[in-house]
């Protein structure tokens, strides 16, 4: 049964005073609908009624969507047990749980879902799959508070830490390579500019010297012509 968590109900219990006292009920019950119904059923049938625990998903729900074999349903981590609904209904008490294990929870961004395996006494295992990876953190926190042994918790944390460190190292190496190439290219350009300036300077000096030599040769040539004319006269 499902009830609105904010719905309030007032019920008058149709029992004699002696029966009410025997069942531990009051003539008039008032409160949240789910709480009133739970108290009545528990008192009348003498059985414990399963109610949601303290676990809250990232969507602020008491359960998480998952699959068991080929069936889709909801897994409810209760305060003392696990409850899977719809088909088949699976109920596992924490006292029967040996350990739990997570898989496909690494740092890779391609893993959108993870699997959750519950190992029980007698070698029985229940694997719940297709769980949104965003539910990993609240589920681990809840299980840790309840004292449930998480078989690969340290390994999963180490894998995620290692993945982050590798990503940071790779980023640093890329930055170094980029800086090195830029500096080398700058140095080469600077050297080329210096070489060009030196070539231009040396070229300018040699041109000036060649010009002076040409002037001297022309002046000498004119002087020789004048001397030849004098001799002829």
Secondary structure, 3 states (H helix, E strand, C coil): CCCCCCCEEEEECCCCHHHHHHHCCCCEEEEEHHHHHHHHHHHHHCCCCCCCCCCCCCCCCCCEEEEECCEEEEEEECCCEEEEECCCCEEEEHHHEEEEEEECCCCCCCCCEEEEEEEEHHHCEEEEEEEEHHHHHHHHHHHHHCCCCECCHHHHHHHHHHHHHHHHHHHHHHHHHHHHHHHHHHHHHHHHHHHHHHHHHHHHHHHHHHHHHHHHHHHHHHHHHHHHHHHHC
